[in-house]
């Protein structure tokens, strides 16, 4: 049985309704998702979006990924782009 991954809207809705969004609005969450989706590789996106949906802190899993420079740099770039692009 194949289970479809949650949509962007579902991920943001769940994170906000669970009270884990830190005051981020739906539109800000969707913007952050778009930035992350554009910058991060598939492994990082899977960990980040899973964390947003489920609420688990996946940093330990990210720290176990090979080639940590390919983990840290995209995350830093994403952080730098969030404020000017998503408020």
PDB file with one MODEL, atoms N, CA, C and O in Angstrom:
MODEL        1
ATOM      1  N   UNK A   1       0.837  -1.170   0.000  1.00  0.00           N
ATOM      2  CA  UNK A   1       0.000   0.000   0.000  1.00  0.00           C
ATOM      3  C   UNK A   1       0.891   1.245   0.000  1.00  0.00           C
ATOM      4  O   UNK A   1       1.826   1.335   0.796  1.00  0.00           O
ATOM      5  N   UNK A   2       0.614   2.186  -0.868  1.00  0.00           N
ATOM      6  CA  UNK A   2       1.362   3.429  -0.967  1.00  0.00           C
ATOM      7  C   UNK A   2       0.552   4.522  -0.293  1.00  0.00           C
ATOM      8  O   UNK A   2      -0.629   4.716  -0.582  1.00  0.00           O
ATOM      9  N   UNK A   3       1.214   5.229   0.612  1.00  0.00           N
ATOM     10  CA  UNK A   3       0.559   6.338   1.301  1.00  0.00           C
ATOM     11  C   UNK A   3       1.155   7.630   0.760  1.00  0.00           C
ATOM     12  O   UNK A   3       2.373   7.809   0.772  1.00  0.00           O
ATOM     13  N   UNK A   4       0.312   8.516   0.293  1.00  0.00           N
ATOM     14  CA  UNK A   4       0.770   9.781  -0.271  1.00  0.00           C
ATOM     15  C   UNK A   4       1.310  10.681   0.834  1.00  0.00           C
ATOM     16  O   UNK A   4       0.779  10.719   1.944  1.00  0.00           O
ATOM     17  N   UNK A   5       2.360  11.392   0.511  1.00  0.00           N
ATOM     18  CA  UNK A   5       2.930  12.355   1.454  1.00  0.00           C
ATOM     19  C   UNK A   5       1.943  13.503   1.633  1.00  0.00           C
ATOM     20  O   UNK A   5       1.192  13.831   0.714  1.00  0.00           O
ATOM     21  N   UNK A   6       1.944  14.111   2.812  1.00  0.00           N
ATOM     22  CA  UNK A   6       1.042  15.249   3.019  1.00  0.00           C
ATOM     23  C   UNK A   6       1.407  16.410   2.100  1.00  0.00           C
ATOM     24  O   UNK A   6       2.572  16.608   1.756  1.00  0.00           O
ATOM     25  N   UNK A   7       0.405  17.159   1.717  1.00  0.00           N
ATOM     26  CA  UNK A   7       0.627  18.325   0.857  1.00  0.00           C
ATOM     27  C   UNK A   7       1.205  19.464   1.689  1.00  0.00           C
ATOM     28  O   UNK A   7       1.219  19.418   2.919  1.00  0.00           O
ATOM     29  N   UNK A   8       1.678  20.479   0.987  1.00  0.00           N
ATOM     30  CA  UNK A   8       2.195  21.682   1.644  1.00  0.00           C
ATOM     31  C   UNK A   8       1.131  22.261   2.574  1.00  0.00           C
ATOM     32  O   UNK A   8       1.416  22.601   3.722  1.00  0.00           O
ATOM     33  N   UNK A   9      -0.065  22.365   2.080  1.00  0.00           N
ATOM     34  CA  UNK A   9      -1.186  22.914   2.862  1.00  0.00           C
ATOM     35  C   UNK A   9      -1.425  22.070   4.111  1.00  0.00           C
ATOM     36  O   UNK A   9      -1.617  22.620   5.196  1.00  0.00           O
ATOM     37  N   UNK A  10      -1.417  20.758   3.978  1.00  0.00           N
ATOM     38  CA  UNK A  10      -1.646  19.873   5.121  1.00  0.00           C
ATOM     39  C   UNK A  10      -0.533  20.002   6.162  1.00  0.00           C
ATOM     40  O   UNK A  10      -0.794  20.014   7.365  1.00  0.00           O
ATOM     41  N   UNK A  11       0.701  20.097   5.689  1.00  0.00           N
ATOM     42  CA  UNK A  11       1.827  20.245   6.611  1.00  0.00           C
ATOM     43  C   UNK A  11       1.686  21.531   7.413  1.00  0.00           C
ATOM     44  O   UNK A  11       1.810  21.513   8.638  1.00  0.00           O
ATOM     45  N   UNK A  12       1.429  22.637   6.740  1.00  0.00           N
ATOM     46  CA  UNK A  12       1.292  23.920   7.432  1.00  0.00           C
ATOM     47  C   UNK A  12       0.070  23.934   8.345  1.00  0.00           C
ATOM     48  O   UNK A  12       0.146  24.422   9.473  1.00  0.00           O
ATOM     49  N   UNK A  13      -1.047  23.406   7.873  1.00  0.00           N
ATOM     50  CA  UNK A  13      -2.254  23.355   8.709  1.00  0.00           C
ATOM     51  C   UNK A  13      -1.994  22.598  10.001  1.00  0.00           C
ATOM     52  O   UNK A  13      -2.378  23.054  11.078  1.00  0.00           O
ATOM     53  N   UNK A  14      -1.345  21.445   9.900  1.00  0.00           N
ATOM     54  CA  UNK A  14      -1.108  20.613  11.078  1.00  0.00           C
ATOM     55  C   UNK A  14      -0.138  21.285  12.040  1.00  0.00           C
ATOM     56  O   UNK A  14      -0.364  21.288  13.250  1.00  0.00           O
ATOM     57  N   UNK A  15       0.936  21.853  11.511  1.00  0.00           N
ATOM     58  CA  UNK A  15       1.910  22.516  12.368  1.00  0.00           C
ATOM     59  C   UNK A  15       1.263  23.686  13.115  1.00  0.00           C
ATOM     60  O   UNK A  15       1.510  23.873  14.307  1.00  0.00           O
ATOM     61  N   UNK A  16       0.454  24.456  12.433  1.00  0.00           N
ATOM     62  CA  UNK A  16      -0.208  25.603  13.053  1.00  0.00           C
ATOM     63  C   UNK A  16      -1.267  25.134  14.045  1.00  0.00           C
ATOM     64  O   UNK A  16      -1.332  25.650  15.161  1.00  0.00           O
ATOM     65  N   UNK A  17      -2.096  24.168  13.661  1.00  0.00           N
ATOM     66  CA  UNK A  17      -3.165  23.708  14.561  1.00  0.00           C
ATOM     67  C   UNK A  17      -2.610  23.020  15.805  1.00  0.00           C
ATOM     68  O   UNK A  17      -3.239  23.045  16.863  1.00  0.00           O
ATOM     69  N   UNK A  18      -1.417  22.398  15.680  1.00  0.00           N
ATOM     70  CA  UNK A  18      -0.778  21.766  16.842  1.00  0.00           C
ATOM     71  C   UNK A  18      -0.063  22.771  17.726  1.00  0.00           C
ATOM     72  O   UNK A  18       0.449  22.405  18.784  1.00  0.00           O
ATOM     73  N   UNK A  19      -0.018  24.043  17.311  1.00  0.00           N
ATOM     74  CA  UNK A  19       0.618  25.083  18.106  1.00  0.00           C
ATOM     75  C   UNK A  19       2.140  25.066  18.040  1.00  0.00           C
ATOM     76  O   UNK A  19       2.804  25.546  18.959  1.00  0.00           O
ATOM     77  N   UNK A  20       2.697  24.520  16.965  1.00  0.00           N
ATOM     78  CA  UNK A  20       4.144  24.409  16.843  1.00  0.00           C
ATOM     79  C   UNK A  20       4.727  25.391  15.834  1.00  0.00           C
ATOM     80  O   UNK A  20       5.897  25.268  15.473  1.00  0.00           O
ATOM     81  N   UNK A  21       3.956  26.347  15.375  1.00  0.00           N
ATOM     82  CA  UNK A  21       4.413  27.245  14.318  1.00  0.00           C
ATOM     83  C   UNK A  21       5.071  28.508  14.853  1.00  0.00           C
ATOM     84  O   UNK A  21       5.575  29.314  14.071  1.00  0.00           O
ATOM     85  N   UNK A  22       5.078  28.698  16.157  1.00  0.00           N
ATOM     86  CA  UNK A  22       5.731  29.874  16.728  1.00  0.00           C
ATOM     87  C   UNK A  22       5.150  31.190  16.249  1.00  0.00           C
ATOM     88  O   UNK A  22       5.880  32.167  16.082  1.00  0.00           O
ATOM     89  N   UNK A  23       3.846  31.226  16.025  1.00  0.00           N
ATOM     90  CA  UNK A  23       3.192  32.447  15.591  1.00  0.00           C
ATOM     91  C   UNK A  23       3.239  32.693  14.095  1.00  0.00           C
ATOM     92  O   UNK A  23       2.798  33.744  13.630  1.00  0.00           O
ATOM     93  N   UNK A  24       3.761  31.753  13.338  1.00  0.00           N
ATOM     94  CA  UNK A  24       3.831  31.886  11.886  1.00  0.00           C
ATOM     95  C   UNK A  24       2.431  31.691  11.303  1.00  0.00           C
ATOM     96  O   UNK A  24       1.721  30.755  11.672  1.00  0.00           O
ATOM     97  N   UNK A  25       2.049  32.571  10.405  1.00  0.00           N
ATOM     98  CA  UNK A  25       0.738  32.464   9.755  1.00  0.00           C
ATOM     99  C   UNK A  25       0.779  31.397   8.665  1.00  0.00           C
ATOM    100  O   UNK A  25       1.846  30.896   8.310  1.00  0.00           O
ATOM    101  N   UNK A  26      -0.382  31.062   8.147  1.00  0.00           N
ATOM    102  CA  UNK A  26      -0.481  30.083   7.069  1.00  0.00           C
ATOM    103  C   UNK A  26       0.320  30.551   5.850  1.00  0.00           C
ATOM    104  O   UNK A  26       1.055  29.763   5.255  1.00  0.00           O
ATOM    105  N   UNK A  27       0.185  31.818   5.479  1.00  0.00           N
ATOM    106  CA  UNK A  27       0.904  32.305   4.295  1.00  0.00           C
ATOM    107  C   UNK A  27       2.413  32.313   4.537  1.00  0.00           C
ATOM    108  O   UNK A  27       3.176  32.007   3.621  1.00  0.00           O
ATOM    109  N   UNK A  28       2.860  32.654   5.739  1.00  0.00           N
ATOM    110  CA  UNK A  28       4.288  32.606   6.049  1.00  0.00           C
ATOM    111  C   UNK A  28       4.803  31.170   6.012  1.00  0.00           C
ATOM    112  O   UNK A  28       5.900  30.917   5.514  1.00  0.00           O
ATOM    113  N   UNK A  29       4.032  30.245   6.528  1.00  0.00           N
ATOM    114  CA  UNK A  29       4.419  28.841   6.507  1.00  0.00           C
ATOM    115  C   UNK A  29       4.550  28.340   5.074  1.00  0.00           C
ATOM    116  O   UNK A  29       5.516  27.654   4.739  1.00  0.00           O
ATOM    117  N   UNK A  30       3.595  28.675   4.241  1.00  0.00           N
ATOM    118  CA  UNK A  30       3.642  28.259   2.842  1.00  0.00           C
ATOM    119  C   UNK A  30       4.861  28.863   2.138  1.00  0.00           C
ATOM    120  O   UNK A  30       5.497  28.206   1.314  1.00  0.00           O
ATOM    121  N   UNK A  31       5.177  30.111   2.469  1.00  0.00           N
ATOM    122  CA  UNK A  31       6.355  30.758   1.897  1.00  0.00           C
ATOM    123  C   UNK A  31       7.619  30.041   2.355  1.00  0.00           C
ATOM    124  O   UNK A  31       8.507  29.776   1.544  1.00  0.00           O
ATOM    125  N   UNK A  32       7.711  29.726   3.632  1.00  0.00           N
ATOM    126  CA  UNK A  32       8.879  29.011   4.160  1.00  0.00           C
ATOM    127  C   UNK A  32       9.022  27.644   3.497  1.00  0.00           C
ATOM    128  O   UNK A  32      10.129  27.197   3.199  1.00  0.00           O
ATOM    129  N   UNK A  33       7.906  26.998   3.276  1.00  0.00           N
ATOM    130  CA  UNK A  33       7.931  25.700   2.606  1.00  0.00           C
ATOM    131  C   UNK A  33       8.507  25.853   1.198  1.00  0.00           C
ATOM    132  O   UNK A  33       9.354  25.065   0.779  1.00  0.00           O
ATOM    133  N   UNK A  34       8.041  26.874   0.469  1.00  0.00           N
ATOM    134  CA  UNK A  34       8.524  27.094  -0.900  1.00  0.00           C
ATOM    135  C   UNK A  34      10.028  27.367  -0.918  1.00  0.00           C
ATOM    136  O   UNK A  34      10.741  26.848  -1.778  1.00  0.00           O
ATOM    137  N   UNK A  35      10.515  28.181   0.028  1.00  0.00           N
ATOM    138  CA  UNK A  35      11.949  28.474   0.099  1.00  0.00           C
ATOM    139  C   UNK A  35      12.728  27.194   0.384  1.00  0.00           C
ATOM    140  O   UNK A  35      13.709  26.896  -0.298  1.00  0.00           O
ATOM    141  N   UNK A  36      12.294  26.438   1.387  1.00  0.00           N
ATOM    142  CA  UNK A  36      12.973  25.186   1.743  1.00  0.00           C
ATOM    143  C   UNK A  36      12.951  24.210   0.571  1.00  0.00           C
ATOM    144  O   UNK A  36      13.953  23.555   0.283  1.00  0.00           O
ATOM    145  N   UNK A  37      11.836  24.116  -0.086  1.00  0.00           N
ATOM    146  CA  UNK A  37      11.691  23.191  -1.209  1.00  0.00           C
ATOM    147  C   UNK A  37      12.622  23.561  -2.360  1.00  0.00           C
ATOM    148  O   UNK A  37      13.118  22.683  -3.066  1.00  0.00           O
ATOM    149  N   UNK A  38      12.858  24.852  -2.550  1.00  0.00           N
ATOM    150  CA  UNK A  38      13.717  25.312  -3.631  1.00  0.00           C
ATOM    151  C   UNK A  38      15.204  25.126  -3.319  1.00  0.00           C
ATOM    152  O   UNK A  38      16.007  24.957  -4.237  1.00  0.00           O
ATOM    153  N   UNK A  39      15.578  25.155  -2.045  1.00  0.00           N
ATOM    154  CA  UNK A  39      16.990  25.173  -1.670  1.00  0.00           C
ATOM    155  C   UNK A  39      17.527  23.826  -1.199  1.00  0.00           C
ATOM    156  O   UNK A  39      18.651  23.453  -1.537  1.00  0.00           O
ATOM    157  N   UNK A  40      16.745  23.108  -0.436  1.00  0.00           N
ATOM    158  CA  UNK A  40      17.252  21.893   0.207  1.00  0.00           C
ATOM    159  C   UNK A  40      17.258  20.693  -0.729  1.00  0.00           C
ATOM    160  O   UNK A  40      16.448  20.604  -1.651  1.00  0.00           O
ATOM    161  N   UNK A  41      18.180  19.775  -0.480  1.00  0.00           N
ATOM    162  CA  UNK A  41      18.198  18.528  -1.239  1.00  0.00           C
ATOM    163  C   UNK A  41      17.085  17.616  -0.719  1.00  0.00           C
ATOM    164  O   UNK A  41      16.455  17.917   0.295  1.00  0.00           O
ATOM    165  N   UNK A  42      16.850  16.523  -1.401  1.00  0.00           N
ATOM    166  CA  UNK A  42      15.728  15.644  -1.059  1.00  0.00           C
ATOM    167  C   UNK A  42      15.819  15.070   0.352  1.00  0.00           C
ATOM    168  O   UNK A  42      14.803  14.956   1.038  1.00  0.00           O
ATOM    169  N   UNK A  43      17.032  14.706   0.793  1.00  0.00           N
ATOM    170  CA  UNK A  43      17.185  14.165   2.149  1.00  0.00           C
ATOM    171  C   UNK A  43      16.809  15.190   3.214  1.00  0.00           C
ATOM    172  O   UNK A  43      16.104  14.873   4.172  1.00  0.00           O
ATOM    173  N   UNK A  44      17.285  16.419   3.040  1.00  0.00           N
ATOM    174  CA  UNK A  44      16.976  17.469   4.018  1.00  0.00           C
ATOM    175  C   UNK A  44      15.493  17.842   3.989  1.00  0.00           C
ATOM    176  O   UNK A  44      14.873  18.046   5.033  1.00  0.00           O
ATOM    177  N   UNK A  45      14.941  17.927   2.789  1.00  0.00           N
ATOM    178  CA  UNK A  45      13.507  18.243   2.679  1.00  0.00           C
ATOM    179  C   UNK A  45      12.673  17.186   3.390  1.00  0.00           C
ATOM    180  O   UNK A  45      11.736  17.518   4.116  1.00  0.00           O
ATOM    181  N   UNK A  46      13.002  15.932   3.189  1.00  0.00           N
ATOM    182  CA  UNK A  46      12.245  14.851   3.827  1.00  0.00           C
ATOM    183  C   UNK A  46      12.283  14.987   5.343  1.00  0.00           C
ATOM    184  O   UNK A  46      11.256  14.853   6.009  1.00  0.00           O
ATOM    185  N   UNK A  47      13.465  15.252   5.888  1.00  0.00           N
ATOM    186  CA  UNK A  47      13.598  15.393   7.341  1.00  0.00           C
ATOM    187  C   UNK A  47      12.865  16.637   7.857  1.00  0.00           C
ATOM    188  O   UNK A  47      12.153  16.569   8.858  1.00  0.00           O
ATOM    189  N   UNK A  48      13.038  17.758   7.179  1.00  0.00           N
ATOM    190  CA  UNK A  48      12.418  19.003   7.625  1.00  0.00           C
ATOM    191  C   UNK A  48      10.901  18.942   7.546  1.00  0.00           C
ATOM    192  O   UNK A  48      10.219  19.286   8.511  1.00  0.00           O
ATOM    193  N   UNK A  49      10.367  18.512   6.417  1.00  0.00           N
ATOM    194  CA  UNK A  49       8.916  18.499   6.255  1.00  0.00           C
ATOM    195  C   UNK A  49       8.262  17.444   7.145  1.00  0.00           C
ATOM    196  O   UNK A  49       7.135  17.630   7.602  1.00  0.00           O
ATOM    197  N   UNK A  50       8.962  16.345   7.390  1.00  0.00           N
ATOM    198  CA  UNK A  50       8.483  15.343   8.338  1.00  0.00           C
ATOM    199  C   UNK A  50       8.412  15.954   9.743  1.00  0.00           C
ATOM    200  O   UNK A  50       7.443  15.743  10.471  1.00  0.00           O
ATOM    201  N   UNK A  51       9.440  16.705  10.108  1.00  0.00           N
ATOM    202  CA  UNK A  51       9.454  17.352  11.421  1.00  0.00           C
ATOM    203  C   UNK A  51       8.314  18.363  11.534  1.00  0.00           C
ATOM    204  O   UNK A  51       7.656  18.450  12.571  1.00  0.00           O
ATOM    205  N   UNK A  52       8.085  19.120  10.473  1.00  0.00           N
ATOM    206  CA  UNK A  52       6.991  20.098  10.503  1.00  0.00           C
ATOM    207  C   UNK A  52       5.644  19.401  10.661  1.00  0.00           C
ATOM    208  O   UNK A  52       4.777  19.880  11.392  1.00  0.00           O
ATOM    209  N   UNK A  53       5.471  18.283   9.987  1.00  0.00           N
ATOM    210  CA  UNK A  53       4.180  17.597  10.013  1.00  0.00           C
ATOM    211  C   UNK A  53       3.965  16.832  11.320  1.00  0.00           C
ATOM    212  O   UNK A  53       2.906  16.936  11.940  1.00  0.00           O
ATOM    213  N   UNK A  54       4.968  16.071  11.730  1.00  0.00           N
ATOM    214  CA  UNK A  54       4.819  15.209  12.906  1.00  0.00           C
ATOM    215  C   UNK A  54       5.151  15.932  14.196  1.00  0.00           C
ATOM    216  O   UNK A  54       4.552  15.669  15.239  1.00  0.00           O
ATOM    217  N   UNK A  55       6.107  16.843  14.121  1.00  0.00           N
ATOM    218  CA  UNK A  55       6.494  17.580  15.311  1.00  0.00           C
ATOM    219  C   UNK A  55       7.751  17.049  15.973  1.00  0.00           C
ATOM    220  O   UNK A  55       8.155  17.547  17.024  1.00  0.00           O
ATOM    221  N   UNK A  56       8.373  16.045  15.372  1.00  0.00           N
ATOM    222  CA  UNK A  56       9.623  15.517  15.918  1.00  0.00           C
ATOM    223  C   UNK A  56      10.781  16.422  15.530  1.00  0.00           C
ATOM    224  O   UNK A  56      10.782  17.024  14.456  1.00  0.00           O
ATOM    225  N   UNK A  57      11.768  16.511  16.417  1.00  0.00           N
ATOM    226  CA  UNK A  57      12.982  17.241  16.101  1.00  0.00           C
ATOM    227  C   UNK A  57      13.896  16.290  15.340  1.00  0.00           C
ATOM    228  O   UNK A  57      14.425  15.342  15.921  1.00  0.00           O
ATOM    229  N   UNK A  58      14.082  16.528  14.072  1.00  0.00           N
ATOM    230  CA  UNK A  58      14.873  15.638  13.226  1.00  0.00           C
ATOM    231  C   UNK A  58      16.317  16.091  13.070  1.00  0.00           C
ATOM    232  O   UNK A  58      17.019  15.590  12.191  1.00  0.00           O
ATOM    233  N   UNK A  59      16.782  17.027  13.897  1.00  0.00           N
ATOM    234  CA  UNK A  59      18.153  17.504  13.775  1.00  0.00           C
ATOM    235  C   UNK A  59      19.153  16.369  13.966  1.00  0.00           C
ATOM    236  O   UNK A  59      20.174  16.332  13.279  1.00  0.00           O
ATOM    237  N   UNK A  60      18.884  15.451  14.875  1.00  0.00           N
ATOM    238  CA  UNK A  60      19.800  14.329  15.083  1.00  0.00           C
ATOM    239  C   UNK A  60      19.921  13.502  13.807  1.00  0.00           C
ATOM    240  O   UNK A  60      21.013  13.074  13.435  1.00  0.00           O
ATOM    241  N   UNK A  61      18.786  13.280  13.141  1.00  0.00           N
ATOM    242  CA  UNK A  61      18.821  12.535  11.878  1.00  0.00           C
ATOM    243  C   UNK A  61      19.601  13.302  10.817  1.00  0.00           C
ATOM    244  O   UNK A  61      20.342  12.707  10.034  1.00  0.00           O
ATOM    245  N   UNK A  62      19.433  14.627  10.792  1.00  0.00           N
ATOM    246  CA  UNK A  62      20.162  15.438   9.823  1.00  0.00           C
ATOM    247  C   UNK A  62      21.662  15.404  10.114  1.00  0.00           C
ATOM    248  O   UNK A  62      22.476  15.388   9.191  1.00  0.00           O
ATOM    249  N   UNK A  63      22.020  15.392  11.389  1.00  0.00           N
ATOM    250  CA  UNK A  63      23.431  15.361  11.762  1.00  0.00           C
ATOM    251  C   UNK A  63      24.082  14.032  11.393  1.00  0.00           C
ATOM    252  O   UNK A  63      25.306  13.958  11.289  1.00  0.00           O
ATOM    253  N   UNK A  64      23.296  12.995  11.196  1.00  0.00           N
ATOM    254  CA  UNK A  64      23.822  11.687  10.805  1.00  0.00           C
ATOM    255  C   UNK A  64      23.979  11.537   9.294  1.00  0.00           C
ATOM    256  O   UNK A  64      24.591  10.576   8.828  1.00  0.00           O
ATOM    257  N   UNK A  65      23.439  12.464   8.539  1.00  0.00           N
ATOM    258  CA  UNK A  65      23.561  12.378   7.088  1.00  0.00           C
ATOM    259  C   UNK A  65      25.026  12.559   6.691  1.00  0.00           C
ATOM    260  O   UNK A  65      25.747  13.338   7.314  1.00  0.00           O
ATOM    261  N   UNK A  66      25.464  11.842   5.656  1.00  0.00           N
ATOM    262  CA  UNK A  66      26.852  11.990   5.217  1.00  0.00           C
ATOM    263  C   UNK A  66      27.103  13.385   4.649  1.00  0.00           C
ATOM    264  O   UNK A  66      26.181  14.082   4.224  1.00  0.00           O
ATOM    265  N   UNK A  67      28.359  13.763   4.656  1.00  0.00           N
ATOM    266  CA  UNK A  67      28.802  15.035   4.091  1.00  0.00           C
ATOM    267  C   UNK A  67      28.060  16.210   4.733  1.00  0.00           C
ATOM    268  O   UNK A  67      27.179  16.814   4.120  1.00  0.00           O
ATOM    269  N   UNK A  68      28.425  16.515   5.948  1.00  0.00           N
ATOM    270  CA  UNK A  68      27.734  17.543   6.727  1.00  0.00           C
ATOM    271  C   UNK A  68      27.779  18.934   6.107  1.00  0.00           C
ATOM    272  O   UNK A  68      26.909  19.757   6.393  1.00  0.00           O
ATOM    273  N   UNK A  69      28.768  19.216   5.269  1.00  0.00           N
ATOM    274  CA  UNK A  69      28.772  20.524   4.608  1.00  0.00           C
ATOM    275  C   UNK A  69      27.576  20.652   3.677  1.00  0.00           C
ATOM    276  O   UNK A  69      27.093  21.756   3.425  1.00  0.00           O
ATOM    277  N   UNK A  70      27.095  19.511   3.163  1.00  0.00           N
ATOM    278  CA  UNK A  70      25.906  19.527   2.304  1.00  0.00           C
ATOM    279  C   UNK A  70      24.628  19.592   3.128  1.00  0.00           C
ATOM    280  O   UNK A  70      23.532  19.674   2.574  1.00  0.00           O
ATOM    281  N   UNK A  71      24.765  19.558   4.443  1.00  0.00           N
ATOM    282  CA  UNK A  71      23.634  19.729   5.344  1.00  0.00           C
ATOM    283  C   UNK A  71      23.625  21.169   5.862  1.00  0.00           C
ATOM    284  O   UNK A  71      22.613  21.863   5.771  1.00  0.00           O
ATOM    285  N   UNK A  72      24.743  21.603   6.398  1.00  0.00           N
ATOM    286  CA  UNK A  72      24.814  22.920   7.035  1.00  0.00           C
ATOM    287  C   UNK A  72      24.628  24.078   6.062  1.00  0.00           C
ATOM    288  O   UNK A  72      23.870  25.007   6.342  1.00  0.00           O
ATOM    289  N   UNK A  73      25.307  24.031   4.929  1.00  0.00           N
ATOM    290  CA  UNK A  73      25.239  25.151   3.978  1.00  0.00           C
ATOM    291  C   UNK A  73      23.820  25.409   3.451  1.00  0.00           C
ATOM    292  O   UNK A  73      23.374  26.557   3.465  1.00  0.00           O
ATOM    293  N   UNK A  74      23.105  24.392   2.993  1.00  0.00           N
ATOM    294  CA  UNK A  74      21.738  24.661   2.532  1.00  0.00           C
ATOM    295  C   UNK A  74      20.827  25.180   3.651  1.00  0.00           C
ATOM    296  O   UNK A  74      19.965  26.025   3.407  1.00  0.00           O
ATOM    297  N   UNK A  75      21.016  24.679   4.871  1.00  0.00           N
ATOM    298  CA  UNK A  75      20.192  25.168   5.989  1.00  0.00           C
ATOM    299  C   UNK A  75      20.497  26.637   6.283  1.00  0.00           C
ATOM    300  O   UNK A  75      19.587  27.419   6.561  1.00  0.00           O
ATOM    301  N   UNK A  76      21.773  27.010   6.222  1.00  0.00           N
ATOM    302  CA  UNK A  76      22.150  28.424   6.432  1.00  0.00           C
ATOM    303  C   UNK A  76      21.569  29.298   5.327  1.00  0.00           C
ATOM    304  O   UNK A  76      21.034  30.375   5.591  1.00  0.00           O
ATOM    305  N   UNK A  77      21.677  28.831   4.104  1.00  0.00           N
ATOM    306  CA  UNK A  77      21.134  29.595   2.971  1.00  0.00           C
ATOM    307  C   UNK A  77      19.631  29.777   3.123  1.00  0.00           C
ATOM    308  O   UNK A  77      19.101  30.863   2.889  1.00  0.00           O
ATOM    309  N   UNK A  78      18.957  28.714   3.514  1.00  0.00           N
ATOM    310  CA  UNK A  78      17.513  28.802   3.718  1.00  0.00           C
ATOM    311  C   UNK A  78      17.197  29.837   4.794  1.00  0.00           C
ATOM    312  O   UNK A  78      16.302  30.661   4.608  1.00  0.00           O
ATOM    313  N   UNK A  79      17.914  29.809   5.910  1.00  0.00           N
ATOM    314  CA  UNK A  79      17.685  30.765   6.992  1.00  0.00           C
ATOM    315  C   UNK A  79      17.870  32.198   6.517  1.00  0.00           C
ATOM    316  O   UNK A  79      17.087  33.079   6.873  1.00  0.00           O
ATOM    317  N   UNK A  80      18.901  32.434   5.715  1.00  0.00           N
ATOM    318  CA  UNK A  80      19.185  33.780   5.198  1.00  0.00           C
ATOM    319  C   UNK A  80      18.066  34.275   4.283  1.00  0.00           C
ATOM    320  O   UNK A  80      17.789  35.474   4.239  1.00  0.00           O
ATOM    321  N   UNK A  81      17.427  33.369   3.560  1.00  0.00           N
ATOM    322  CA  UNK A  81      16.395  33.772   2.597  1.00  0.00           C
ATOM    323  C   UNK A  81      15.003  33.886   3.209  1.00  0.00           C
ATOM    324  O   UNK A  81      14.123  34.517   2.624  1.00  0.00           O
ATOM    325  N   UNK A  82      14.794  33.291   4.369  1.00  0.00           N
ATOM    326  CA  UNK A  82      13.453  33.316   4.952  1.00  0.00           C
ATOM    327  C   UNK A  82      12.994  34.735   5.305  1.00  0.00           C
ATOM    328  O   UNK A  82      11.889  35.129   4.933  1.00  0.00           O
ATOM    329  N   UNK A  83      13.812  35.497   6.005  1.00  0.00           N
ATOM    330  CA  UNK A  83      13.388  36.823   6.456  1.00  0.00           C
ATOM    331  C   UNK A  83      13.043  37.755   5.290  1.00  0.00           C
ATOM    332  O   UNK A  83      11.954  38.329   5.279  1.00  0.00           O
ATOM    333  N   UNK A  84      13.935  37.921   4.314  1.00  0.00           N
ATOM    334  CA  UNK A  84      13.584  38.854   3.240  1.00  0.00           C
ATOM    335  C   UNK A  84      12.443  38.367   2.340  1.00  0.00           C
ATOM    336  O   UNK A  84      11.760  39.178   1.716  1.00  0.00           O
ATOM    337  N   UNK A  85      12.240  37.074   2.272  1.00  0.00           N
ATOM    338  CA  UNK A  85      11.216  36.540   1.378  1.00  0.00           C
ATOM    339  C   UNK A  85       9.894  36.219   2.050  1.00  0.00           C
ATOM    340  O   UNK A  85       8.843  36.271   1.411  1.00  0.00           O
ATOM    341  N   UNK A  86       9.935  35.890   3.322  1.00  0.00           N
ATOM    342  CA  UNK A  86       8.720  35.408   3.985  1.00  0.00           C
ATOM    343  C   UNK A  86       8.304  36.249   5.207  1.00  0.00           C
ATOM    344  O   UNK A  86       7.351  35.900   5.904  1.00  0.00           O
ATOM    345  N   UNK A  87       8.998  37.322   5.455  1.00  0.00           N
ATOM    346  CA  UNK A  87       8.622  38.195   6.573  1.00  0.00           C
ATOM    347  C   UNK A  87       9.091  37.750   7.921  1.00  0.00           C
ATOM    348  O   UNK A  87       8.824  38.420   8.919  1.00  0.00           O
TER     349      UNK A  87
ENDMDL
END
